[in-house]
Amino acid sequence: MTAHGTAGASASARDRIRLTPGRTMTTPGAFRKEGARLFRSAAERAQFSSELTAAIAQLAARYHDASAPGGRSHRLVLVAHPLPQERKETAI
């Protein structure tokens, strides 16, 4: 499965980064994974965050090689934020 969540996607599809609705940019080696999650409680969200942090640390340790000849550094940014709540229209 690719970073976009689809198996067998072409290289150009894998490298596409969504900038704004309707606009994309192709950057070799870049990827994005996005999804919404609904947590039952703040405690569950905190546990998810803790487990995700541990998993990322494990992956980073497995694939990081500071002495790799010709290697290229990448910045990993992981962001989670509450989605805006839908406004309920009220009759006036």
URZIZI-V230578 format. One record per residue. N is the residue number from 1. PHI is phi in radians with two decimals (* if undefined). OMEGA is omega in degrees with one decimal (none if undefined). Layout:
N:PHI:OMEGA
N:PHI:OMEGA
This chain:
1:*:-179.4
2:-1.51:178.0
3:-1.09:178.8
4:-1.51:176.9
5:1.50:178.0
6:-2.17:179.9
7:-1.34:173.2
8:1.29:179.0
9:-1.21:179.0
10:-1.20:179.9
11:-1.03:-178.9
12:-1.16:177.7
13:-1.21:179.8
14:-1.14:-173.4
15:-1.58:-177.8
16:-1.42:178.0
17:-2.03:178.3
18:-1.38:177.6
19:-1.66:177.2
20:-2.47:179.8
21:-0.90:178.1
22:1.53:179.8
23:-2.12:175.9
24:-2.32:178.3
25:-2.38:178.4
26:-1.76:177.7
27:-2.29:179.7
28:-0.98:177.7
29:1.47:179.7
30:-1.67:177.3
31:-2.64:-179.8
32:-2.59:173.6
33:-2.29:-176.7
34:-2.40:176.1
35:-2.98:178.0
36:-1.78:177.4
37:-2.27:177.5
38:-1.97:-179.7
39:-1.71:-179.6
40:-1.23:-177.2
41:-2.77:175.8
42:-1.12:178.9
43:-1.13:178.3
44:-1.18:177.0
45:-1.09:178.5
46:-1.13:178.2
47:-1.15:176.5
48:-1.02:179.9
49:-1.05:179.2
50:-1.11:179.9
51:-1.18:178.5
52:-1.13:178.1
53:-1.05:178.8
54:-1.12:179.9
55:-1.14:179.0
56:-1.16:177.9
57:-1.06:178.9
58:-1.13:178.1
59:-1.10:-180.0
60:-1.07:178.4
61:-1.13:-178.9
62:-1.17:-172.3
63:-1.77:-179.4
64:-1.34:175.1
65:-2.50:-176.5
66:-1.11:-177.6
67:-1.79:-177.8
68:-1.15:177.8
69:-1.18:179.5
70:1.35:179.2
71:-1.19:-180.0
72:-2.25:179.0
73:-1.26:175.7
74:-2.26:175.6
75:-1.65:176.5
76:-1.86:179.6
77:-2.14:177.9
78:-2.13:-176.6
79:-2.25:172.1
80:-2.30:178.9
81:-2.61:177.4
82:-1.13:174.4
83:-1.30:177.5
84:-1.09:177.9
85:-1.36:177.7
86:-1.23:178.1
87:-1.44:174.9
88:-1.63:179.7
89:-1.30:177.8
90:-2.00:178.4
91:-1.33:179.0
92:-1.84:none
